[in-house]
Amino acid sequence: MEKFESENFDVLQAINGVEGLESALKNHPDLILLDIIMPKMDGTAMLHELKRDHWGQHVPVVMLTNISDAGRLAEALEIGIDEYLVKAEWKLKDIVERVKKILGIL
């Protein structure tokens, strides 16, 4: 979070999938970083719910997780994500650059 803030991003943070979904639908962020493993509602379930909303159908979503599972990747792509990044394979500065590219600010 601090790295994104130091790059002048306004950051919203949620402690679980239910809170994350509510915050996203209320605040309409420009992009969502979403993990698969979250309490109360996992990232895949949150993604399903998000994409049921008109605004949510168009917001860029980056799945950022430690799960490198082809089945999970295929499901997330089918639901509608823009990127699937495995945390262990990316440095934080590279994730920030990827987000900037998706948002068209790079």
Phi and psi restraints in degrees (range 20) as a CNS / XPLOR table:
assign (resid 1 and name C) (resid 2 and name N)
       (resid 2 and name CA) (resid 2 and name C) 1.0 -61.2 20.0 2
assign (resid 2 and name N) (resid 2 and name CA)
       (resid 2 and name C) (resid 3 and name N) 1.0 -37.7 20.0 2
assign (resid 2 and name C) (resid 3 and name N)
       (resid 3 and name CA) (resid 3 and name C) 1.0 -63.2 20.0 2
assign (resid 3 and name N) (resid 3 and name CA)
       (resid 3 and name C) (resid 4 and name N) 1.0 -41.1 20.0 2
assign (resid 3 and name C) (resid 4 and name N)
       (resid 4 and name CA) (resid 4 and name C) 1.0 -67.6 20.0 2
assign (resid 4 and name N) (resid 4 and name CA)
       (resid 4 and name C) (resid 5 and name N) 1.0 -40.6 20.0 2
assign (resid 4 and name C) (resid 5 and name N)
       (resid 5 and name CA) (resid 5 and name C) 1.0 -64.8 20.0 2
assign (resid 5 and name N) (resid 5 and name CA)
       (resid 5 and name C) (resid 6 and name N) 1.0 -38.1 20.0 2
assign (resid 5 and name C) (resid 6 and name N)
       (resid 6 and name CA) (resid 6 and name C) 1.0 -67.7 20.0 2
assign (resid 6 and name N) (resid 6 and name CA)
       (resid 6 and name C) (resid 7 and name N) 1.0 -18.2 20.0 2
assign (resid 6 and name C) (resid 7 and name N)
       (resid 7 and name CA) (resid 7 and name C) 1.0 -96.8 20.0 2
assign (resid 7 and name N) (resid 7 and name CA)
       (resid 7 and name C) (resid 8 and name N) 1.0 16.3 20.0 2
assign (resid 7 and name C) (resid 8 and name N)
       (resid 8 and name CA) (resid 8 and name C) 1.0 69.1 20.0 2
assign (resid 8 and name N) (resid 8 and name CA)
       (resid 8 and name C) (resid 9 and name N) 1.0 28.1 20.0 2
assign (resid 8 and name C) (resid 9 and name N)
       (resid 9 and name CA) (resid 9 and name C) 1.0 -88.5 20.0 2
assign (resid 9 and name N) (resid 9 and name CA)
       (resid 9 and name C) (resid 10 and name N) 1.0 141.0 20.0 2
assign (resid 9 and name C) (resid 10 and name N)
       (resid 10 and name CA) (resid 10 and name C) 1.0 -83.5 20.0 2
assign (resid 10 and name N) (resid 10 and name CA)
       (resid 10 and name C) (resid 11 and name N) 1.0 126.2 20.0 2
assign (resid 10 and name C) (resid 11 and name N)
       (resid 11 and name CA) (resid 11 and name C) 1.0 -116.3 20.0 2
assign (resid 11 and name N) (resid 11 and name CA)
       (resid 11 and name C) (resid 12 and name N) 1.0 131.3 20.0 2
assign (resid 11 and name C) (resid 12 and name N)
       (resid 12 and name CA) (resid 12 and name C) 1.0 -109.4 20.0 2
assign (resid 12 and name N) (resid 12 and name CA)
       (resid 12 and name C) (resid 13 and name N) 1.0 141.3 20.0 2
assign (resid 12 and name C) (resid 13 and name N)
       (resid 13 and name CA) (resid 13 and name C) 1.0 -131.3 20.0 2
assign (resid 13 and name N) (resid 13 and name CA)
       (resid 13 and name C) (resid 14 and name N) 1.0 142.2 20.0 2
assign (resid 13 and name C) (resid 14 and name N)
       (resid 14 and name CA) (resid 14 and name C) 1.0 -126.2 20.0 2
assign (resid 14 and name N) (resid 14 and name CA)
       (resid 14 and name C) (resid 15 and name N) 1.0 149.1 20.0 2
assign (resid 14 and name C) (resid 15 and name N)
       (resid 15 and name CA) (resid 15 and name C) 1.0 -92.9 20.0 2
assign (resid 15 and name N) (resid 15 and name CA)
       (resid 15 and name C) (resid 16 and name N) 1.0 -8.8 20.0 2
assign (resid 15 and name C) (resid 16 and name N)
       (resid 16 and name CA) (resid 16 and name C) 1.0 -156.7 20.0 2
assign (resid 16 and name N) (resid 16 and name CA)
       (resid 16 and name C) (resid 17 and name N) 1.0 171.6 20.0 2
assign (resid 16 and name C) (resid 17 and name N)
       (resid 17 and name CA) (resid 17 and name C) 1.0 -66.3 20.0 2
assign (resid 17 and name N) (resid 17 and name CA)
       (resid 17 and name C) (resid 18 and name N) 1.0 -35.7 20.0 2
assign (resid 17 and name C) (resid 18 and name N)
       (resid 18 and name CA) (resid 18 and name C) 1.0 -64.9 20.0 2
assign (resid 18 and name N) (resid 18 and name CA)
       (resid 18 and name C) (resid 19 and name N) 1.0 -47.9 20.0 2
assign (resid 18 and name C) (resid 19 and name N)
       (resid 19 and name CA) (resid 19 and name C) 1.0 -62.9 20.0 2
assign (resid 19 and name N) (resid 19 and name CA)
       (resid 19 and name C) (resid 20 and name N) 1.0 -40.0 20.0 2
assign (resid 19 and name C) (resid 20 and name N)
       (resid 20 and name CA) (resid 20 and name C) 1.0 -62.4 20.0 2
assign (resid 20 and name N) (resid 20 and name CA)
       (resid 20 and name C) (resid 21 and name N) 1.0 -43.7 20.0 2
assign (resid 20 and name C) (resid 21 and name N)
       (resid 21 and name CA) (resid 21 and name C) 1.0 -64.0 20.0 2
assign (resid 21 and name N) (resid 21 and name CA)
       (resid 21 and name C) (resid 22 and name N) 1.0 -46.5 20.0 2
assign (resid 21 and name C) (resid 22 and name N)
       (resid 22 and name CA) (resid 22 and name C) 1.0 -60.4 20.0 2
assign (resid 22 and name N) (resid 22 and name CA)
       (resid 22 and name C) (resid 23 and name N) 1.0 -44.3 20.0 2
assign (resid 22 and name C) (resid 23 and name N)
       (resid 23 and name CA) (resid 23 and name C) 1.0 -64.3 20.0 2
assign (resid 23 and name N) (resid 23 and name CA)
       (resid 23 and name C) (resid 24 and name N) 1.0 -43.4 20.0 2
assign (resid 23 and name C) (resid 24 and name N)
       (resid 24 and name CA) (resid 24 and name C) 1.0 -62.3 20.0 2
assign (resid 24 and name N) (resid 24 and name CA)
       (resid 24 and name C) (resid 25 and name N) 1.0 -45.8 20.0 2
assign (resid 24 and name C) (resid 25 and name N)
       (resid 25 and name CA) (resid 25 and name C) 1.0 -69.6 20.0 2
assign (resid 25 and name N) (resid 25 and name CA)
       (resid 25 and name C) (resid 26 and name N) 1.0 -27.5 20.0 2
assign (resid 25 and name C) (resid 26 and name N)
       (resid 26 and name CA) (resid 26 and name C) 1.0 -82.8 20.0 2
assign (resid 26 and name N) (resid 26 and name CA)
       (resid 26 and name C) (resid 27 and name N) 1.0 -43.3 20.0 2
assign (resid 26 and name C) (resid 27 and name N)
       (resid 27 and name CA) (resid 27 and name C) 1.0 -96.9 20.0 2
assign (resid 27 and name N) (resid 27 and name CA)
       (resid 27 and name C) (resid 28 and name N) 1.0 -15.5 20.0 2
assign (resid 27 and name C) (resid 28 and name N)
       (resid 28 and name CA) (resid 28 and name C) 1.0 47.3 20.0 2
assign (resid 28 and name N) (resid 28 and name CA)
       (resid 28 and name C) (resid 29 and name N) 1.0 64.2 20.0 2
assign (resid 28 and name C) (resid 29 and name N)
       (resid 29 and name CA) (resid 29 and name C) 1.0 -65.2 20.0 2
assign (resid 29 and name N) (resid 29 and name CA)
       (resid 29 and name C) (resid 30 and name N) 1.0 162.4 20.0 2
assign (resid 29 and name C) (resid 30 and name N)
       (resid 30 and name CA) (resid 30 and name C) 1.0 -73.0 20.0 2
assign (resid 30 and name N) (resid 30 and name CA)
       (resid 30 and name C) (resid 31 and name N) 1.0 -22.5 20.0 2
assign (resid 30 and name C) (resid 31 and name N)
       (resid 31 and name CA) (resid 31 and name C) 1.0 -159.2 20.0 2
assign (resid 31 and name N) (resid 31 and name CA)
       (resid 31 and name C) (resid 32 and name N) 1.0 149.6 20.0 2
assign (resid 31 and name C) (resid 32 and name N)
       (resid 32 and name CA) (resid 32 and name C) 1.0 -120.8 20.0 2
assign (resid 32 and name N) (resid 32 and name CA)
       (resid 32 and name C) (resid 33 and name N) 1.0 127.0 20.0 2
assign (resid 32 and name C) (resid 33 and name N)
       (resid 33 and name CA) (resid 33 and name C) 1.0 -96.4 20.0 2
assign (resid 33 and name N) (resid 33 and name CA)
       (resid 33 and name C) (resid 34 and name N) 1.0 124.3 20.0 2
assign (resid 33 and name C) (resid 34 and name N)
       (resid 34 and name CA) (resid 34 and name C) 1.0 -131.6 20.0 2
assign (resid 34 and name N) (resid 34 and name CA)
       (resid 34 and name C) (resid 35 and name N) 1.0 130.4 20.0 2
assign (resid 34 and name C) (resid 35 and name N)
       (resid 35 and name CA) (resid 35 and name C) 1.0 -94.7 20.0 2
assign (resid 35 and name N) (resid 35 and name CA)
       (resid 35 and name C) (resid 36 and name N) 1.0 158.7 20.0 2
assign (resid 35 and name C) (resid 36 and name N)
       (resid 36 and name CA) (resid 36 and name C) 1.0 -80.5 20.0 2
assign (resid 36 and name N) (resid 36 and name CA)
       (resid 36 and name C) (resid 37 and name N) 1.0 -45.7 20.0 2
assign (resid 36 and name C) (resid 37 and name N)
       (resid 37 and name CA) (resid 37 and name C) 1.0 -88.1 20.0 2
assign (resid 37 and name N) (resid 37 and name CA)
       (resid 37 and name C) (resid 38 and name N) 1.0 107.5 20.0 2
assign (resid 37 and name C) (resid 38 and name N)
       (resid 38 and name CA) (resid 38 and name C) 1.0 -145.3 20.0 2
assign (resid 38 and name N) (resid 38 and name CA)
       (resid 38 and name C) (resid 39 and name N) 1.0 149.9 20.0 2
assign (resid 38 and name C) (resid 39 and name N)
       (resid 39 and name CA) (resid 39 and name C) 1.0 -71.0 20.0 2
assign (resid 39 and name N) (resid 39 and name CA)
       (resid 39 and name C) (resid 40 and name N) 1.0 159.0 20.0 2
assign (resid 39 and name C) (resid 40 and name N)
       (resid 40 and name CA) (resid 40 and name C) 1.0 69.1 20.0 2
assign (resid 40 and name N) (resid 40 and name CA)
       (resid 40 and name C) (resid 41 and name N) 1.0 -42.7 20.0 2
assign (resid 40 and name C) (resid 41 and name N)
       (resid 41 and name CA) (resid 41 and name C) 1.0 -152.3 20.0 2
assign (resid 41 and name N) (resid 41 and name CA)
       (resid 41 and name C) (resid 42 and name N) 1.0 120.4 20.0 2
assign (resid 41 and name C) (resid 42 and name N)
       (resid 42 and name CA) (resid 42 and name C) 1.0 -73.4 20.0 2
assign (resid 42 and name N) (resid 42 and name CA)
       (resid 42 and name C) (resid 43 and name N) 1.0 169.1 20.0 2
assign (resid 42 and name C) (resid 43 and name N)
       (resid 43 and name CA) (resid 43 and name C) 1.0 -62.0 20.0 2
assign (resid 43 and name N) (resid 43 and name CA)
       (resid 43 and name C) (resid 44 and name N) 1.0 -35.1 20.0 2
assign (resid 43 and name C) (resid 44 and name N)
       (resid 44 and name CA) (resid 44 and name C) 1.0 -67.5 20.0 2
assign (resid 44 and name N) (resid 44 and name CA)
       (resid 44 and name C) (resid 45 and name N) 1.0 -43.5 20.0 2
assign (resid 44 and name C) (resid 45 and name N)
       (resid 45 and name CA) (resid 45 and name C) 1.0 -64.3 20.0 2
assign (resid 45 and name N) (resid 45 and name CA)
       (resid 45 and name C) (resid 46 and name N) 1.0 -41.4 20.0 2
assign (resid 45 and name C) (resid 46 and name N)
       (resid 46 and name CA) (resid 46 and name C) 1.0 -62.2 20.0 2
assign (resid 46 and name N) (resid 46 and name CA)
       (resid 46 and name C) (resid 47 and name N) 1.0 -41.6 20.0 2
assign (resid 46 and name C) (resid 47 and name N)
       (resid 47 and name CA) (resid 47 and name C) 1.0 -61.4 20.0 2
assign (resid 47 and name N) (resid 47 and name CA)
       (resid 47 and name C) (resid 48 and name N) 1.0 -43.1 20.0 2
assign (resid 47 and name C) (resid 48 and name N)
       (resid 48 and name CA) (resid 48 and name C) 1.0 -56.9 20.0 2
assign (resid 48 and name N) (resid 48 and name CA)
       (resid 48 and name C) (resid 49 and name N) 1.0 -48.3 20.0 2
assign (resid 48 and name C) (resid 49 and name N)
       (resid 49 and name CA) (resid 49 and name C) 1.0 -66.1 20.0 2
assign (resid 49 and name N) (resid 49 and name CA)
       (resid 49 and name C) (resid 50 and name N) 1.0 -41.7 20.0 2
assign (resid 49 and name C) (resid 50 and name N)
       (resid 50 and name CA) (resid 50 and name C) 1.0 -59.0 20.0 2
assign (resid 50 and name N) (resid 50 and name CA)
       (resid 50 and name C) (resid 51 and name N) 1.0 -43.7 20.0 2
assign (resid 50 and name C) (resid 51 and name N)
       (resid 51 and name CA) (resid 51 and name C) 1.0 -75.2 20.0 2
assign (resid 51 and name N) (resid 51 and name CA)
       (resid 51 and name C) (resid 52 and name N) 1.0 -8.6 20.0 2
assign (resid 51 and name C) (resid 52 and name N)
       (resid 52 and name CA) (resid 52 and name C) 1.0 -78.0 20.0 2
assign (resid 52 and name N) (resid 52 and name CA)
       (resid 52 and name C) (resid 53 and name N) 1.0 -18.7 20.0 2
assign (resid 52 and name C) (resid 53 and name N)
       (resid 53 and name CA) (resid 53 and name C) 1.0 -87.9 20.0 2
assign (resid 53 and name N) (resid 53 and name CA)
       (resid 53 and name C) (resid 54 and name N) 1.0 142.7 20.0 2
assign (resid 53 and name C) (resid 54 and name N)
       (resid 54 and name CA) (resid 54 and name C) 1.0 -58.1 20.0 2
assign (resid 54 and name N) (resid 54 and name CA)
       (resid 54 and name C) (resid 55 and name N) 1.0 -48.8 20.0 2
assign (resid 54 and name C) (resid 55 and name N)
       (resid 55 and name CA) (resid 55 and name C) 1.0 -63.5 20.0 2
assign (resid 55 and name N) (resid 55 and name CA)
       (resid 55 and name C) (resid 56 and name N) 1.0 -43.0 20.0 2
assign (resid 55 and name C) (resid 56 and name N)
       (resid 56 and name CA) (resid 56 and name C) 1.0 -62.0 20.0 2
assign (resid 56 and name N) (resid 56 and name CA)
       (resid 56 and name C) (resid 57 and name N) 1.0 -23.0 20.0 2
assign (resid 56 and name C) (resid 57 and name N)
       (resid 57 and name CA) (resid 57 and name C) 1.0 -68.0 20.0 2
assign (resid 57 and name N) (resid 57 and name CA)
       (resid 57 and name C) (resid 58 and name N) 1.0 -19.5 20.0 2
assign (resid 57 and name C) (resid 58 and name N)
       (resid 58 and name CA) (resid 58 and name C) 1.0 -113.5 20.0 2
assign (resid 58 and name N) (resid 58 and name CA)
       (resid 58 and name C) (resid 59 and name N) 1.0 -12.5 20.0 2
assign (resid 58 and name C) (resid 59 and name N)
       (resid 59 and name CA) (resid 59 and name C) 1.0 -73.4 20.0 2
assign (resid 59 and name N) (resid 59 and name CA)
       (resid 59 and name C) (resid 60 and name N) 1.0 135.2 20.0 2
assign (resid 59 and name C) (resid 60 and name N)
       (resid 60 and name CA) (resid 60 and name C) 1.0 -66.5 20.0 2
assign (resid 60 and name N) (resid 60 and name CA)
       (resid 60 and name C) (resid 61 and name N) 1.0 137.1 20.0 2
assign (resid 60 and name C) (resid 61 and name N)
       (resid 61 and name CA) (resid 61 and name C) 1.0 -127.3 20.0 2
assign (resid 61 and name N) (resid 61 and name CA)
       (resid 61 and name C) (resid 62 and name N) 1.0 128.0 20.0 2
assign (resid 61 and name C) (resid 62 and name N)
       (resid 62 and name CA) (resid 62 and name C) 1.0 -110.9 20.0 2
assign (resid 62 and name N) (resid 62 and name CA)
       (resid 62 and name C) (resid 63 and name N) 1.0 117.7 20.0 2
assign (resid 62 and name C) (resid 63 and name N)
       (resid 63 and name CA) (resid 63 and name C) 1.0 -82.7 20.0 2
assign (resid 63 and name N) (resid 63 and name CA)
       (resid 63 and name C) (resid 64 and name N) 1.0 114.5 20.0 2
assign (resid 63 and name C) (resid 64 and name N)
       (resid 64 and name CA) (resid 64 and name C) 1.0 -118.8 20.0 2
assign (resid 64 and name N) (resid 64 and name CA)
       (resid 64 and name C) (resid 65 and name N) 1.0 105.9 20.0 2
assign (resid 64 and name C) (resid 65 and name N)
       (resid 65 and name CA) (resid 65 and name C) 1.0 -146.8 20.0 2
assign (resid 65 and name N) (resid 65 and name CA)
       (resid 65 and name C) (resid 66 and name N) 1.0 169.8 20.0 2
assign (resid 65 and name C) (resid 66 and name N)
       (resid 66 and name CA) (resid 66 and name C) 1.0 -98.7 20.0 2
assign (resid 66 and name N) (resid 66 and name CA)
       (resid 66 and name C) (resid 67 and name N) 1.0 3.9 20.0 2
assign (resid 66 and name C) (resid 67 and name N)
       (resid 67 and name CA) (resid 67 and name C) 1.0 -92.8 20.0 2
assign (resid 67 and name N) (resid 67 and name CA)
       (resid 67 and name C) (resid 68 and name N) 1.0 113.3 20.0 2
assign (resid 67 and name C) (resid 68 and name N)
       (resid 68 and name CA) (resid 68 and name C) 1.0 -106.8 20.0 2
assign (resid 68 and name N) (resid 68 and name CA)
       (resid 68 and name C) (resid 69 and name N) 1.0 72.7 20.0 2
assign (resid 68 and name C) (resid 69 and name N)
       (resid 69 and name CA) (resid 69 and name C) 1.0 -118.1 20.0 2
assign (resid 69 and name N) (resid 69 and name CA)
       (resid 69 and name C) (resid 70 and name N) 1.0 123.0 20.0 2
assign (resid 69 and name C) (resid 70 and name N)
       (resid 70 and name CA) (resid 70 and name C) 1.0 -59.8 20.0 2
assign (resid 70 and name N) (resid 70 and name CA)
       (resid 70 and name C) (resid 71 and name N) 1.0 -35.8 20.0 2
assign (resid 70 and name C) (resid 71 and name N)
       (resid 71 and name CA) (resid 71 and name C) 1.0 -65.9 20.0 2
assign (resid 71 and name N) (resid 71 and name CA)
       (resid 71 and name C) (resid 72 and name N) 1.0 -43.5 20.0 2
assign (resid 71 and name C) (resid 72 and name N)
       (resid 72 and name CA) (resid 72 and name C) 1.0 -65.1 20.0 2
assign (resid 72 and name N) (resid 72 and name CA)
       (resid 72 and name C) (resid 73 and name N) 1.0 -40.6 20.0 2
assign (resid 72 and name C) (resid 73 and name N)
       (resid 73 and name CA) (resid 73 and name C) 1.0 -61.4 20.0 2
assign (resid 73 and name N) (resid 73 and name CA)
       (resid 73 and name C) (resid 74 and name N) 1.0 -47.9 20.0 2
assign (resid 73 and name C) (resid 74 and name N)
       (resid 74 and name CA) (resid 74 and name C) 1.0 -60.5 20.0 2
assign (resid 74 and name N) (resid 74 and name CA)
       (resid 74 and name C) (resid 75 and name N) 1.0 -42.8 20.0 2
assign (resid 74 and name C) (resid 75 and name N)
       (resid 75 and name CA) (resid 75 and name C) 1.0 -64.0 20.0 2
assign (resid 75 and name N) (resid 75 and name CA)
       (resid 75 and name C) (resid 76 and name N) 1.0 -44.9 20.0 2
assign (resid 75 and name C) (resid 76 and name N)
       (resid 76 and name CA) (resid 76 and name C) 1.0 -63.5 20.0 2
assign (resid 76 and name N) (resid 76 and name CA)
       (resid 76 and name C) (resid 77 and name N) 1.0 -40.5 20.0 2
assign (resid 76 and name C) (resid 77 and name N)
       (resid 77 and name CA) (resid 77 and name C) 1.0 -65.0 20.0 2
assign (resid 77 and name N) (resid 77 and name CA)
       (resid 77 and name C) (resid 78 and name N) 1.0 -38.7 20.0 2
assign (resid 77 and name C) (resid 78 and name N)
       (resid 78 and name CA) (resid 78 and name C) 1.0 -65.1 20.0 2
assign (resid 78 and name N) (resid 78 and name CA)
       (resid 78 and name C) (resid 79 and name N) 1.0 -39.3 20.0 2
assign (resid 78 and name C) (resid 79 and name N)
       (resid 79 and name CA) (resid 79 and name C) 1.0 -69.4 20.0 2
assign (resid 79 and name N) (resid 79 and name CA)
       (resid 79 and name C) (resid 80 and name N) 1.0 -38.4 20.0 2
assign (resid 79 and name C) (resid 80 and name N)
       (resid 80 and name CA) (resid 80 and name C) 1.0 126.4 20.0 2
assign (resid 80 and name N) (resid 80 and name CA)
       (resid 80 and name C) (resid 81 and name N) 1.0 66.8 20.0 2
assign (resid 80 and name C) (resid 81 and name N)
       (resid 81 and name CA) (resid 81 and name C) 1.0 -108.0 20.0 2
assign (resid 81 and name N) (resid 81 and name CA)
       (resid 81 and name C) (resid 82 and name N) 1.0 162.2 20.0 2
assign (resid 81 and name C) (resid 82 and name N)
       (resid 82 and name CA) (resid 82 and name C) 1.0 -95.6 20.0 2
assign (resid 82 and name N) (resid 82 and name CA)
       (resid 82 and name C) (resid 83 and name N) 1.0 -30.7 20.0 2
assign (resid 82 and name C) (resid 83 and name N)
       (resid 83 and name CA) (resid 83 and name C) 1.0 -148.3 20.0 2
assign (resid 83 and name N) (resid 83 and name CA)
       (resid 83 and name C) (resid 84 and name N) 1.0 152.3 20.0 2
assign (resid 83 and name C) (resid 84 and name N)
       (resid 84 and name CA) (resid 84 and name C) 1.0 -129.0 20.0 2
assign (resid 84 and name N) (resid 84 and name CA)
       (resid 84 and name C) (resid 85 and name N) 1.0 107.6 20.0 2
assign (resid 84 and name C) (resid 85 and name N)
       (resid 85 and name CA) (resid 85 and name C) 1.0 -115.2 20.0 2
assign (resid 85 and name N) (resid 85 and name CA)
       (resid 85 and name C) (resid 86 and name N) 1.0 130.3 20.0 2
assign (resid 85 and name C) (resid 86 and name N)
       (resid 86 and name CA) (resid 86 and name C) 1.0 -89.0 20.0 2
assign (resid 86 and name N) (resid 86 and name CA)
       (resid 86 and name C) (resid 87 and name N) 1.0 118.4 20.0 2
assign (resid 86 and name C) (resid 87 and name N)
       (resid 87 and name CA) (resid 87 and name C) 1.0 -50.3 20.0 2
assign (resid 87 and name N) (resid 87 and name CA)
       (resid 87 and name C) (resid 88 and name N) 1.0 -43.3 20.0 2
assign (resid 87 and name C) (resid 88 and name N)
       (resid 88 and name CA) (resid 88 and name C) 1.0 -64.2 20.0 2
assign (resid 88 and name N) (resid 88 and name CA)
       (resid 88 and name C) (resid 89 and name N) 1.0 -19.0 20.0 2
assign (resid 88 and name C) (resid 89 and name N)
       (resid 89 and name CA) (resid 89 and name C) 1.0 -98.1 20.0 2
assign (resid 89 and name N) (resid 89 and name CA)
       (resid 89 and name C) (resid 90 and name N) 1.0 -1.2 20.0 2
assign (resid 89 and name C) (resid 90 and name N)
       (resid 90 and name CA) (resid 90 and name C) 1.0 -129.0 20.0 2
assign (resid 90 and name N) (resid 90 and name CA)
       (resid 90 and name C) (resid 91 and name N) 1.0 140.7 20.0 2
assign (resid 90 and name C) (resid 91 and name N)
       (resid 91 and name CA) (resid 91 and name C) 1.0 -86.3 20.0 2
assign (resid 91 and name N) (resid 91 and name CA)
       (resid 91 and name C) (resid 92 and name N) 1.0 150.6 20.0 2
assign (resid 91 and name C) (resid 92 and name N)
       (resid 92 and name CA) (resid 92 and name C) 1.0 -57.5 20.0 2
assign (resid 92 and name N) (resid 92 and name CA)
       (resid 92 and name C) (resid 93 and name N) 1.0 -41.2 20.0 2
assign (resid 92 and name C) (resid 93 and name N)
       (resid 93 and name CA) (resid 93 and name C) 1.0 -62.7 20.0 2
assign (resid 93 and name N) (resid 93 and name CA)
       (resid 93 and name C) (resid 94 and name N) 1.0 -32.9 20.0 2
assign (resid 93 and name C) (resid 94 and name N)
       (resid 94 and name CA) (resid 94 and name C) 1.0 -73.6 20.0 2
assign (resid 94 and name N) (resid 94 and name CA)
       (resid 94 and name C) (resid 95 and name N) 1.0 -33.4 20.0 2
assign (resid 94 and name C) (resid 95 and name N)
       (resid 95 and name CA) (resid 95 and name C) 1.0 -65.3 20.0 2
assign (resid 95 and name N) (resid 95 and name CA)
       (resid 95 and name C) (resid 96 and name N) 1.0 -42.9 20.0 2
assign (resid 95 and name C) (resid 96 and name N)
       (resid 96 and name CA) (resid 96 and name C) 1.0 -60.3 20.0 2
assign (resid 96 and name N) (resid 96 and name CA)
       (resid 96 and name C) (resid 97 and name N) 1.0 -43.9 20.0 2
assign (resid 96 and name C) (resid 97 and name N)
       (resid 97 and name CA) (resid 97 and name C) 1.0 -63.1 20.0 2
assign (resid 97 and name N) (resid 97 and name CA)
       (resid 97 and name C) (resid 98 and name N) 1.0 -39.1 20.0 2
assign (resid 97 and name C) (resid 98 and name N)
       (resid 98 and name CA) (resid 98 and name C) 1.0 -64.5 20.0 2
assign (resid 98 and name N) (resid 98 and name CA)
       (resid 98 and name C) (resid 99 and name N) 1.0 -42.3 20.0 2
assign (resid 98 and name C) (resid 99 and name N)
       (resid 99 and name CA) (resid 99 and name C) 1.0 -61.4 20.0 2
assign (resid 99 and name N) (resid 99 and name CA)
       (resid 99 and name C) (resid 100 and name N) 1.0 -44.0 20.0 2
assign (resid 99 and name C) (resid 100 and name N)
       (resid 100 and name CA) (resid 100 and name C) 1.0 -59.9 20.0 2
assign (resid 100 and name N) (resid 100 and name CA)
       (resid 100 and name C) (resid 101 and name N) 1.0 -41.3 20.0 2
assign (resid 100 and name C) (resid 101 and name N)
       (resid 101 and name CA) (resid 101 and name C) 1.0 -64.0 20.0 2
assign (resid 101 and name N) (resid 101 and name CA)
       (resid 101 and name C) (resid 102 and name N) 1.0 -44.6 20.0 2
assign (resid 101 and name C) (resid 102 and name N)
       (resid 102 and name CA) (resid 102 and name C) 1.0 -61.0 20.0 2
assign (resid 102 and name N) (resid 102 and name CA)
       (resid 102 and name C) (resid 103 and name N) 1.0 -39.0 20.0 2
assign (resid 102 and name C) (resid 103 and name N)
       (resid 103 and name CA) (resid 103 and name C) 1.0 -80.5 20.0 2
assign (resid 103 and name N) (resid 103 and name CA)
       (resid 103 and name C) (resid 104 and name N) 1.0 -7.3 20.0 2
assign (resid 103 and name C) (resid 104 and name N)
       (resid 104 and name CA) (resid 104 and name C) 1.0 75.0 20.0 2
assign (resid 104 and name N) (resid 104 and name CA)
       (resid 104 and name C) (resid 105 and name N) 1.0 29.1 20.0 2
assign (resid 104 and name C) (resid 105 and name N)
       (resid 105 and name CA) (resid 105 and name C) 1.0 -115.4 20.0 2
assign (resid 105 and name N) (resid 105 and name CA)
       (resid 105 and name C) (resid 106 and name N) 1.0 18.5 20.0 2
